Amino acid sequence: MRTERFGSYLGVPFAPSHPYELDGEEGVWFGRGDQFHLYHVALDGDTLREIMLQAEPTPVTQAELNEWLESEFVQQFRDRGGKIDVDRIPTVKPYFDGLALDPEGNLWVSTPSAADEIRFVVFDSTGRYLGPVGFEGAERVGWISPVLANGRLYVVTRDELDVNRVRAFRIEKDFERLESASGDER
């Protein structure tokens, strides 16, 4: 007699990830979001740079937790008999959840923000802190990495109907803000 077992897995929300970004030349940038510590490592294993930034963690709000608990995929998980262990859900967000390099070699690190804004901190190719940048009115789809090219930041965002859209933002050279490019939604 043969029996089959099927299971469901549901990731822990707000858990730190391990983002990485290939630099296209000598190695890879990576880190873990439970601390603001990034590494640039050559493909042969040598550490080229390390970045550590003093930052305060961003708390997970009760509204954010409730939104996740009430989401359709969590409800489907529960309907199939899944159990949610709320004690495993972190009380703070990861320090960062994504990395991207622009053509000049600047490292853009996606940091936690409110539901309707996107925030990055930027470091130059030597690891020097350039500052924060961001914009309001959009929510980045976290698992899709942003792309930096042609003086623009391309980000997959979610609209009011929960549809993914690509938006383009012009990068200001002072790294203090991003302005929406004309024809930004595709």
MDTraj code that builds the backbone (N, CA, C; nanometers):
import mdtraj as md
import numpy as np

residues = "MET ARG THR GLU ARG PHE GLY SER TYR LEU GLY VAL PRO PHE ALA PRO SER HIS PRO TYR GLU LEU ASP GLY GLU GLU GLY VAL TRP PHE GLY ARG GLY ASP GLN PHE HIS LEU TYR HIS VAL ALA LEU ASP GLY ASP THR LEU ARG GLU ILE MET LEU GLN ALA GLU PRO THR PRO VAL THR GLN ALA GLU LEU ASN GLU TRP LEU GLU SER GLU PHE VAL GLN GLN PHE ARG ASP ARG GLY GLY LYS ILE ASP VAL ASP ARG ILE PRO THR VAL LYS PRO TYR PHE ASP GLY LEU ALA LEU ASP PRO GLU GLY ASN LEU TRP VAL SER THR PRO SER ALA ALA ASP GLU ILE ARG PHE VAL VAL PHE ASP SER THR GLY ARG TYR LEU GLY PRO VAL GLY PHE GLU GLY ALA GLU ARG VAL GLY TRP ILE SER PRO VAL LEU ALA ASN GLY ARG LEU TYR VAL VAL THR ARG ASP GLU LEU ASP VAL ASN ARG VAL ARG ALA PHE ARG ILE GLU LYS ASP PHE GLU ARG LEU GLU SER ALA SER GLY ASP GLU ARG".split()
xyz = np.array([
    [0.0838, -0.1173, 0.0000],
    [0.0000, 0.0000, 0.0000],
    [0.0885, 0.1239, 0.0000],
    [0.0540, 0.2140, -0.0837],
    [0.1341, 0.3355, -0.0949],
    [0.0543, 0.4533, -0.0403],
    [0.1173, 0.5311, 0.0439],
    [0.0524, 0.6528, 0.0933],
    [0.1354, 0.7714, 0.0498],
    [0.0677, 0.8771, 0.0228],
    [0.1370, 0.9992, -0.0171],
    [0.1068, 1.1077, 0.0838],
    [0.2064, 1.1867, 0.1113],
    [0.1894, 1.3002, 0.2009],
    [0.2199, 1.4265, 0.1238],
    [0.1342, 1.5200, 0.1430],
    [0.1553, 1.6507, 0.0827],
    [0.1650, 1.7510, 0.1957],
    [0.2452, 1.8499, 0.1764],
    [0.2583, 1.9517, 0.2790],
    [0.2616, 2.0895, 0.2179],
    [0.2362, 2.1841, 0.3015],
    [0.2444, 2.3239, 0.2615],
    [0.3482, 2.3916, 0.3477],
    [0.4119, 2.4871, 0.2888],
    [0.5124, 2.5651, 0.3596],
    [0.4767, 2.7111, 0.3431],
    [0.4860, 2.7849, 0.4500],
    [0.4603, 2.9276, 0.4466],
    [0.5779, 2.9958, 0.5141],
    [0.6441, 3.0845, 0.4419],
    [0.7597, 3.1540, 0.4969],
    [0.7219, 3.2444, 0.6131],
    [0.8200, 3.2755, 0.6943],
    [0.7994, 3.3641, 0.8090],
    [0.8085, 3.5082, 0.7599],
    [0.7016, 3.5871, 0.7787],
    [0.7070, 3.7258, 0.7322],
    [0.8064, 3.8071, 0.8137],
    [0.8636, 3.9064, 0.7509],
    [0.9570, 3.9996, 0.8146],
    [1.0867, 3.9321, 0.8603],
    [1.1104, 3.8099, 0.8140],
    [1.2355, 3.7408, 0.8468],
    [1.3465, 3.7942, 0.7562],
    [1.4692, 3.8038, 0.8081],
    [1.5799, 3.8526, 0.7250],
    [1.6083, 3.7589, 0.6090],
    [1.6430, 3.8170, 0.4970],
    [1.6813, 3.7384, 0.3804],
    [1.8323, 3.7505, 0.3605],
    [1.8813, 3.6872, 0.2569],
    [2.0235, 3.6891, 0.2239],
    [2.0420, 3.7447, 0.0831],
    [2.0131, 3.8729, 0.0620],
    [2.0250, 3.9264, -0.0739],
    [2.1702, 3.9305, -0.1214],
    [2.1860, 3.9208, -0.2517],
    [2.3201, 3.9316, -0.3111],
    [2.3081, 4.0006, -0.4458],
    [2.4193, 4.0528, -0.4936],
    [2.4235, 4.1182, -0.6244],
    [2.5613, 4.0943, -0.6844],
    [2.5669, 4.0316, -0.8010],
    [2.6934, 4.0138, -0.8720],
    [2.7394, 4.1492, -0.9232],
    [2.8687, 4.1774, -0.9116],
    [2.9175, 4.3084, -0.9542],
    [2.9571, 4.3123, -1.1018],
    [2.9528, 4.1997, -1.1707],
    [2.9839, 4.1967, -1.3127],
    [3.1316, 4.1952, -1.3445],
    [3.2169, 4.2002, -1.2433],
    [3.3612, 4.2032, -1.2670],
    [3.4366, 4.1092, -1.1743],
    [3.4467, 4.1520, -1.0494],
    [3.5378, 4.0807, -0.9596],
    [3.4713, 4.0001, -0.8504],
    [3.3418, 4.0120, -0.8321],
    [3.2834, 3.9370, -0.7228],
    [3.1358, 3.9614, -0.7012],
    [3.0961, 3.9508, -0.5751],
    [2.9566, 3.9591, -0.5367],
    [2.9434, 4.0376, -0.4068],
    [2.8381, 4.1198, -0.3998],
    [2.7987, 4.1868, -0.2760],
    [2.6916, 4.1001, -0.2109],
    [2.6960, 4.0843, -0.0789],
    [2.5916, 4.0102, -0.0098],
    [2.5874, 4.0522, 0.1363],
    [2.4835, 4.0117, 0.2019],
    [2.4682, 4.0385, 0.3445],
    [2.3469, 3.9646, 0.3953],
    [2.3235, 3.9787, 0.5229],
    [2.2056, 3.9206, 0.5855],
    [2.1333, 4.0338, 0.6566],
    [2.0022, 4.0411, 0.6374],
    [1.9259, 4.1550, 0.6851],
    [1.9061, 4.1669, 0.8341],
    [1.9582, 4.0717, 0.9154],
    [1.9390, 4.0838, 1.0604],
    [2.0390, 4.1795, 1.1247],
    [2.1314, 4.2311, 1.0460],
    [2.2226, 4.3369, 1.0883],
    [2.2631, 4.4136, 0.9634],
    [2.3057, 4.5373, 0.9790],
    [2.3444, 4.6137, 0.8605],
    [2.4929, 4.5929, 0.8376],
    [2.5261, 4.4773, 0.7818],
    [2.6643, 4.4376, 0.7561],
    [2.6673, 4.3740, 0.6175],
    [2.7391, 4.4385, 0.5258],
    [2.7492, 4.3921, 0.3876],
    [2.8924, 4.3542, 0.3545],
    [2.9075, 4.2586, 0.2652],
    [3.0394, 4.2122, 0.2233],
    [3.0486, 4.2191, 0.0713],
    [3.1659, 4.2592, 0.0229],
    [3.1976, 4.2505, -0.1195],
    [3.3115, 4.1501, -0.1282],
    [3.2836, 4.0360, -0.1888],
    [3.3786, 3.9250, -0.1895],
    [3.4143, 3.8905, -0.3338],
    [3.5446, 3.8714, -0.3584],
    [3.5911, 3.8300, -0.4909],
    [3.5467, 3.6871, -0.5172],
    [3.5417, 3.6510, -0.6435],
    [3.4987, 3.5165, -0.6794],
    [3.5928, 3.4094, -0.6258],
    [3.7181, 3.4474, -0.5952],
    [3.8112, 3.3504, -0.5365],
    [3.7988, 3.3423, -0.3845],
    [3.7067, 3.4216, -0.3256],
    [3.6815, 3.4141, -0.1822],
    [3.7426, 3.5258, -0.1000],
    [3.8315, 3.6079, -0.1573],
    [3.8918, 3.7179, -0.0819],
    [3.7888, 3.8276, -0.0560],
    [3.7891, 3.8808, 0.0656],
    [3.7003, 3.9917, 0.0993],
    [3.7606, 4.1204, 0.0454],
    [3.6862, 4.1900, -0.0392],
    [3.7318, 4.3149, -0.0992],
    [3.6915, 4.4357, -0.0146],
    [3.5701, 4.4340, 0.0385],
    [3.5177, 4.5434, 0.1199],
    [3.4163, 4.4895, 0.2193],
    [3.4007, 4.5649, 0.3282],
    [3.2929, 4.5396, 0.4230],
    [3.2278, 4.6727, 0.4539],
    [3.0977, 4.6713, 0.4673],
    [3.0237, 4.7908, 0.5057],
    [2.9416, 4.7564, 0.6287],
    [2.9580, 4.8382, 0.7319],
    [2.8751, 4.8258, 0.8515],
    [2.8137, 4.9630, 0.8754],
    [2.6838, 4.9664, 0.8943],
    [2.6140, 5.0923, 0.9161],
    [2.5369, 5.0821, 1.0468],
    [2.5575, 5.1810, 1.1338],
    [2.4796, 5.1872, 1.2575],
    [2.3391, 5.2308, 1.2230],
    [2.2417, 5.1501, 1.2556],
    [2.1027, 5.1811, 1.2234],
    [2.0125, 5.1195, 1.3291],
    [1.9014, 5.1825, 1.3519],
    [1.8011, 5.1292, 1.4437],
    [1.7047, 5.0404, 1.3650],
    [1.6663, 4.9271, 1.4208],
    [1.5702, 4.8420, 1.3496],
    [1.4333, 4.9092, 1.3427],
    [1.3595, 4.8782, 1.2372],
    [1.2241, 4.9299, 1.2188],
    [1.1257, 4.8285, 1.2735],
    [1.0442, 4.8680, 1.3710],
    [0.9482, 4.7727, 1.4275],
    [0.8419, 4.7306, 1.3262],
    [0.7949, 4.6073, 1.3390],
    [0.6794, 4.5601, 1.2636],
    [0.5565, 4.6123, 1.3369],
    [0.4720, 4.6849, 1.2669],
    [0.3521, 4.7393, 1.3317],
    [0.2454, 4.6317, 1.3436],
    [0.1543, 4.6529, 1.4352],
    [0.0430, 4.5593, 1.4500],
    [-0.0415, 4.5564, 1.3232],
    [-0.0565, 4.6714, 1.2578],
    [-0.1323, 4.6766, 1.1319],
    [-0.0657, 4.5909, 1.0238],
    [0.0676, 4.5964, 1.0144],
    [0.1390, 4.5149, 0.9151],
    [0.1229, 4.3663, 0.9456],
    [0.1322, 4.3306, 1.0725],
    [0.1150, 4.1912, 1.1124],
    [-0.0269, 4.1451, 1.0816],
    [-0.1256, 4.2276, 1.1162],
    [-0.2651, 4.1916, 1.0889],
    [-0.2909, 4.1770, 0.9396],
    [-0.2328, 4.2668, 0.8583],
    [-0.2514, 4.2582, 0.7141],
    [-0.1981, 4.1251, 0.6610],
    [-0.0827, 4.0824, 0.7115],
    [-0.0265, 3.9546, 0.6687],
    [-0.1152, 3.8391, 0.7149],
    [-0.1574, 3.8417, 0.8423],
    [-0.2398, 3.7337, 0.8970],
    [-0.3740, 3.7213, 0.8247],
    [-0.4256, 3.8328, 0.7725],
    [-0.5548, 3.8331, 0.7054],
    [-0.5434, 3.8185, 0.5538],
    [-0.4215, 3.8030, 0.5028],
    [-0.4018, 3.7941, 0.3585],
    [-0.4618, 3.6644, 0.3031],
    [-0.4885, 3.6680, 0.1734],
    [-0.5510, 3.5540, 0.1074],
    [-0.4654, 3.4282, 0.1151],
    [-0.3325, 3.4409, 0.0939],
    [-0.2492, 3.3199, 0.0951],
    [-0.2373, 3.2598, 0.2352],
    [-0.2423, 3.3419, 0.3404],
    [-0.2409, 3.2878, 0.4770],
    [-0.3734, 3.2170, 0.5045],
    [-0.4825, 3.2765, 0.4584],
    [-0.6138, 3.2126, 0.4772],
    [-0.6184, 3.0780, 0.4041],
    [-0.5635, 3.0711, 0.2820],
    [-0.5593, 2.9451, 0.2082],
    [-0.4745, 2.8421, 0.2815],
    [-0.3624, 2.8858, 0.3386],
    [-0.2757, 2.7970, 0.4154],
    [-0.3524, 2.7393, 0.5341],
    [-0.4236, 2.8249, 0.6051],
    [-0.5039, 2.7787, 0.7200],
    [-0.6156, 2.6842, 0.6748],
    [-0.6798, 2.7148, 0.5614],
    [-0.7875, 2.6300, 0.5103],
    [-0.7386, 2.4892, 0.4784],
    [-0.6104, 2.4757, 0.4435],
    [-0.5524, 2.3436, 0.4153],
    [-0.4979, 2.2773, 0.5418],
    [-0.5258, 2.3359, 0.6586],
    [-0.4847, 2.2757, 0.7853],
    [-0.3549, 2.3303, 0.8413],
    [-0.2985, 2.4321, 0.7773],
    [-0.1730, 2.4896, 0.8265],
    [-0.1918, 2.5659, 0.9565],
    [-0.0907, 2.5623, 1.0388],
    [-0.0911, 2.6334, 1.1669],
    [0.0108, 2.7465, 1.1611],
    [-0.0275, 2.8618, 1.2130],
    [0.0601, 2.9787, 1.2174],
    [0.1137, 2.9932, 1.3593],
    [0.2464, 2.9938, 1.3722],
    [0.3109, 3.0172, 1.5016],
    [0.3548, 3.1636, 1.5056],
    [0.2693, 3.2490, 1.5587],
    [0.2931, 3.3929, 1.5598],
    [0.4198, 3.4276, 1.6380],
    [0.4594, 3.3442, 1.7327],
    [0.5804, 3.3718, 1.8116],
    [0.7077, 3.3670, 1.7274],
    [0.7028, 3.3031, 1.6114],
    [0.8212, 3.2963, 1.5244],
    [0.8374, 3.4210, 1.4377],
    [0.7347, 3.5042, 1.4311],
    [0.7391, 3.6236, 1.3470],
    [0.8205, 3.7319, 1.4178],
    [0.9232, 3.7846, 1.3533],
    [1.0056, 3.8881, 1.4165],
    [0.9241, 4.0130, 1.4516],
    [0.9690, 4.0826, 1.5528],
    [0.9032, 4.2076, 1.5935],
    [0.9655, 4.3285, 1.5244],
    [1.0777, 4.3073, 1.4555],
    [1.1420, 4.4145, 1.3777],
    [1.1664, 4.3648, 1.2364],
    [1.1709, 4.4611, 1.1437],
    [1.1962, 4.4279, 1.0038],
    [1.3458, 4.4100, 0.9810],
    [1.3840, 4.3387, 0.8747],
    [1.5262, 4.3303, 0.8408],
    [1.5802, 4.4707, 0.8118],
    [1.7087, 4.4901, 0.8341],
    [1.7710, 4.6196, 0.8061],
    [1.7682, 4.6501, 0.6566],
    [1.7743, 4.5472, 0.5739],
    [1.7661, 4.5632, 0.4289],
    [1.7121, 4.4352, 0.3687],
    [1.6577, 4.4491, 0.2455],
    [1.6001, 4.3308, 0.1814],
    [1.6368, 4.3176, 0.0345],
    [1.7258, 4.4034, -0.0134],
    [1.7653, 4.3932, -0.1523],
    [1.8881, 4.4775, -0.1819],
    [1.9641, 4.4358, -0.2829],
    [2.0849, 4.5052, -0.3258],
    [2.0804, 4.5232, -0.4768],
    [2.1336, 4.6356, -0.5234],
    [2.1444, 4.6591, -0.6675],
    [2.2643, 4.7497, -0.6913],
    [2.3298, 4.7308, -0.8050],
    [2.4433, 4.8146, -0.8442],
    [2.4036, 4.8992, -0.9640],
    [2.4447, 5.0269, -0.9612],
    [2.4230, 5.1106, -1.0789],
    [2.5462, 5.1019, -1.1682],
    [2.5415, 5.1571, -1.2895],
    [2.6543, 5.1457, -1.3829],
    [2.7850, 5.2073, -1.3312],
    [2.7763, 5.3013, -1.2363],
    [2.8981, 5.3623, -1.1798],
    [2.9562, 5.2792, -1.0656],
    [2.8912, 5.1691, -1.0310],
    [2.9405, 5.0836, -0.9238],
    [2.8878, 5.1198, -0.7863],
    [2.7931, 5.2134, -0.7773],
    [2.7318, 5.2469, -0.6489],
    [2.6380, 5.1348, -0.6067],
    [2.6417, 5.1027, -0.4792],
    [2.5582, 4.9968, -0.4244],
    [2.4327, 5.0585, -0.3632],
    [2.3169, 5.0166, -0.4099],
    [2.1881, 5.0628, -0.3607],
    [2.1309, 4.9528, -0.2719],
    [2.1037, 4.9873, -0.1473],
    [2.0550, 4.8902, -0.0498],
    [1.9117, 4.9267, -0.0133],
    [1.8177, 4.8385, -0.0425],
    [1.6761, 4.8621, -0.0140],
    [1.6509, 4.8430, 0.1349],
    [1.5925, 4.9453, 0.1985],
    [1.5689, 4.9426, 0.3423],
    [1.4196, 4.9481, 0.3724],
    [1.3782, 4.9081, 0.4939],
    [1.2353, 4.9097, 0.5276],
    [1.1771, 5.0500, 0.5182],
    [1.0503, 5.0539, 0.4818],
    [0.9814, 5.1813, 0.4706],
    [0.8331, 5.1586, 0.4950],
    [0.7582, 5.2669, 0.4946],
    [0.6135, 5.2571, 0.5082],
    [0.5561, 5.1895, 0.3841],
    [0.4290, 5.1513, 0.3917],
    [0.3660, 5.0769, 0.2827],
    [0.3639, 5.1531, 0.1515],
    [0.3629, 5.2854, 0.1538],
    [0.3510, 5.3617, 0.0298],
    [0.4782, 5.4382, -0.0051],
    [0.5928, 5.3835, 0.0341],
    [0.7189, 5.4483, -0.0009],
    [0.8276, 5.3444, -0.0248],
    [0.9300, 5.3876, -0.0972],
    [1.0445, 5.3018, -0.1270],
    [1.1683, 5.3770, -0.0822],
    [1.2568, 5.3105, -0.0079],
    [1.3768, 5.3747, 0.0463],
    [1.5009, 5.2899, 0.0173],
    [1.6104, 5.3609, -0.0089],
    [1.7415, 5.2994, -0.0280],
    [1.8437, 5.3808, 0.0498],
    [1.9541, 5.3175, 0.0845],
    [2.0753, 5.3893, 0.1224],
    [2.1785, 5.3519, 0.0168],
    [2.2625, 5.4490, -0.0184],
    [2.3542, 5.4302, -0.1304],
    [2.4980, 5.4445, -0.0822],
    [2.5848, 5.3556, -0.1328],
    [2.7276, 5.3573, -0.1040],
    [2.8017, 5.3637, -0.2369],
    [2.9136, 5.4360, -0.2403],
    [2.9907, 5.4399, -0.3648],
    [3.0682, 5.3104, -0.3817],
    [3.1424, 5.2993, -0.4909],
    [3.2114, 5.1739, -0.5240],
    [3.3200, 5.1364, -0.4241],
    [3.3634, 5.2317, -0.3413],
    [3.4632, 5.2007, -0.2377],
    [3.3985, 5.1660, -0.1041],
    [3.2646, 5.1761, -0.0974],
    [3.1937, 5.1479, 0.0271],
    [3.1626, 5.2724, 0.1084],
    [3.1948, 5.3910, 0.0570],
    [3.1675, 5.5161, 0.1284],
    [3.0184, 5.5465, 0.1238],
    [2.9626, 5.5829, 0.2375],
    [2.8206, 5.6144, 0.2502],
    [2.7884, 5.7428, 0.1750],
    [2.6935, 5.7381, 0.0812],
    [2.6506, 5.8562, 0.0069],
    [2.5231, 5.9156, 0.0641],
    [2.4382, 5.8330, 0.1239],
    [2.3174, 5.8838, 0.1855],
    [2.1932, 5.8083, 0.1455],
    [2.0795, 5.8519, 0.2031],
    [1.9516, 5.7867, 0.1714],
    [1.8846, 5.8516, 0.0508],
    [1.8054, 5.7737, -0.0192],
    [1.7198, 5.8234, -0.1272],
    [1.5869, 5.7497, -0.1193],
    [1.4854, 5.8093, -0.1754],
    [1.3571, 5.7408, -0.1742],
    [1.2483, 5.8230, -0.2368],
    [1.1316, 5.7628, -0.2424],
    [1.0155, 5.8305, -0.2971],
    [0.8904, 5.7702, -0.2365],
    [0.7836, 5.8485, -0.2408],
    [0.6557, 5.8064, -0.1842],
    [0.5564, 5.7750, -0.2942],
    [0.4503, 5.7075, -0.2568],
    [0.3432, 5.6795, -0.3506],
    [0.3553, 5.5477, -0.4238],
    [0.4433, 5.4589, -0.3771],
    [0.4584, 5.3288, -0.4412],
    [0.5079, 5.2273, -0.3386],
    [0.4721, 5.1030, -0.3612],
    [0.5195, 4.9928, -0.2769],
    [0.5988, 4.8973, -0.3639],
    [0.7272, 4.8772, -0.3298],
    [0.8127, 4.7878, -0.4083],
    [0.7760, 4.6431, -0.3813],
    [0.7731, 4.5626, -0.4866],
    [0.7555, 4.4186, -0.4721],
    [0.8914, 4.3654, -0.4280],
    [0.9011, 4.3239, -0.3020],
    [1.0284, 4.2946, -0.2383],
    [1.1131, 4.1859, -0.3008],
    [1.0527, 4.0854, -0.3595],
    [1.1318, 3.9735, -0.4102],
    [1.1840, 3.9986, -0.5510],
    [1.1489, 4.1124, -0.6107],
    [1.1989, 4.1457, -0.7443],
    [1.3004, 4.2580, -0.7305],
    [1.4250, 4.2312, -0.7692],
    [1.5325, 4.3290, -0.7520],
    [1.5128, 4.4494, -0.8434],
    [1.5450, 4.5684, -0.7917],
    [1.5416, 4.6864, -0.8773],
    [1.6557, 4.6810, -0.9789],
    [1.6413, 4.7579, -1.0867],
    [1.7443, 4.7665, -1.1897],
    [1.7825, 4.9128, -1.2050],
    [1.9122, 4.9403, -1.2140],
    [1.9630, 5.0757, -1.2329],
    [2.0348, 5.0811, -1.3665],
    [1.9836, 5.1635, -1.4569],
    [2.0441, 5.1776, -1.5896],
    [1.9964, 5.3073, -1.6536],
    [2.0809, 5.3640, -1.7387],
    [2.0446, 5.4834, -1.8149],
    [1.9987, 5.5991, -1.7267],
    [2.0587, 5.6136, -1.6100],
    [2.0230, 5.7232, -1.5205],
    [1.8873, 5.7075, -1.4545],
    [1.8361, 5.5854, -1.4529],
    [1.7051, 5.5609, -1.3939],
    [1.7082, 5.4392, -1.3019],
    [1.6157, 5.4417, -1.2074],
    [1.5913, 5.3285, -1.1192],
    [1.4594, 5.2673, -1.1636],
    [1.4621, 5.1398, -1.2040],
    [1.3424, 5.0685, -1.2455],
    [1.3021, 4.9748, -1.1319],
    [1.1776, 4.9900, -1.0884],
    [1.1297, 4.9159, -0.9732],
    [0.9944, 4.8540, -1.0069],
    [0.9753, 4.7288, -0.9668],
    [0.8436, 4.6675, -0.9796],
    [0.7652, 4.7076, -0.8549],
    [0.6506, 4.7715, -0.8779],
    [0.5659, 4.8178, -0.7684],
    [0.4293, 4.7514, -0.7797],
    [0.3517, 4.7674, -0.6752],
    [0.2168, 4.7117, -0.6716],
    [0.1192, 4.8292, -0.6702],
    [0.0195, 4.8260, -0.7575],
    [-0.0757, 4.9367, -0.7628],
    [-0.1949, 4.9105, -0.6707],
    [-0.2932, 5.0022, -0.6755],
    [-0.4095, 4.9936, -0.5859],
    [-0.4963, 4.8706, -0.6124],
    [-0.4828, 4.8087, -0.7298],
    [-0.5569, 4.6865, -0.7613],
    [-0.4730, 4.5614, -0.7366],
    [-0.3561, 4.5795, -0.6722],
    [-0.2638, 4.4704, -0.6407],
    [-0.2019, 4.4090, -0.7667],
    [-0.1851, 4.4926, -0.8701],
    [-0.1235, 4.4510, -0.9963],
    [0.0199, 4.5038, -0.9981],
    [0.1139, 4.4183, -1.0379],
    [0.2526, 4.4608, -1.0476],
    [0.2725, 4.5514, -1.1690],
    [0.3488, 4.6592, -1.1485],
    [0.3794, 4.7551, -1.2538],
    [0.5271, 4.7918, -1.2455],
    [0.5884, 4.8167, -1.3606],
    [0.7265, 4.8662, -1.3611],
    [0.7203, 5.0186, -1.3634],
    [0.7926, 5.0802, -1.2697],
    [0.8018, 5.2261, -1.2665],
    [0.9476, 5.2650, -1.2806],
    [0.9696, 5.3758, -1.3463],
    [1.1056, 5.4269, -1.3666],
    [1.1170, 5.5608, -1.2975],
    [1.2273, 5.5799, -1.2255],
    [1.2538, 5.7043, -1.1547],
    [1.3896, 5.7572, -1.1978],
    [1.3945, 5.8849, -1.2340],
    [1.5199, 5.9479, -1.2731],
    [1.6059, 5.9674, -1.1487],
    [1.7327, 5.9340, -1.1593],
    [1.8261, 5.9468, -1.0476],
    [1.8878, 6.0861, -1.0523],
    [1.8726, 6.1599, -0.9441],
    [1.9370, 6.2904, -0.9314],
    [2.0809, 6.2686, -0.8877],
    [2.1739, 6.3414, -0.9428],
    [2.3156, 6.3191, -0.9143],
    [2.3526, 6.3447, -0.7690],
    [2.2725, 6.4235, -0.6973],
    [2.3057, 6.4511, -0.5578],
    [2.2617, 6.3387, -0.4647],
    [2.1973, 6.2349, -0.5184],
    [2.1519, 6.1182, -0.4428],
    [2.0587, 6.1532, -0.3282],
    [1.9976, 6.2698, -0.3330],
    [1.9070, 6.3055, -0.2251],
    [1.7622, 6.2711, -0.2567],
    [1.7303, 6.2562, -0.3847],
    [1.5933, 6.2221, -0.4166],
    [1.5853, 6.1602, -0.5558],
    [1.4762, 6.0960, -0.5783],
    [1.4467, 6.0406, -0.7090],
    [1.3210, 6.1097, -0.7584],
    [1.3178, 6.1436, -0.8839],
    [1.1988, 6.2047, -0.9401],
    [1.1396, 6.1092, -1.0433],
    [1.0101, 6.1026, -1.0442],
    [0.9425, 6.0152, -1.1374],
    [0.9724, 6.0587, -1.2804],
    [1.0098, 5.9644, -1.3619],
    [1.0372, 5.9945, -1.5033],
    [0.9048, 5.9982, -1.5784],
    [0.9027, 6.0723, -1.6869],
    [0.7794, 6.0770, -1.7660],
    [0.7540, 5.9394, -1.8267],
    [0.6258, 5.9023, -1.8337],
    [0.5907, 5.7718, -1.8861],
    [0.6441, 5.6595, -1.7991],
    [0.6357, 5.6784, -1.6664],
    [0.7011, 5.5845, -1.5754],
    [0.6292, 5.4511, -1.5608],
    [0.5021, 5.4407, -1.5907],
    [0.4330, 5.3124, -1.5734],
    [0.4265, 5.2402, -1.7056],
    [0.4499, 5.1122, -1.7022],
    [0.4483, 5.0297, -1.8222],
    [0.3529, 4.9144, -1.7999],
])
top = md.Topology()
chain = top.add_chain()
for i, resn in enumerate(residues, 1):
    res = top.add_residue(resn, chain, resSeq=i)
    for name in ("N", "CA", "C"):
        top.add_atom(name, md.element.get_by_symbol(name[0]), res)
traj = md.Trajectory(xyz[None], top)
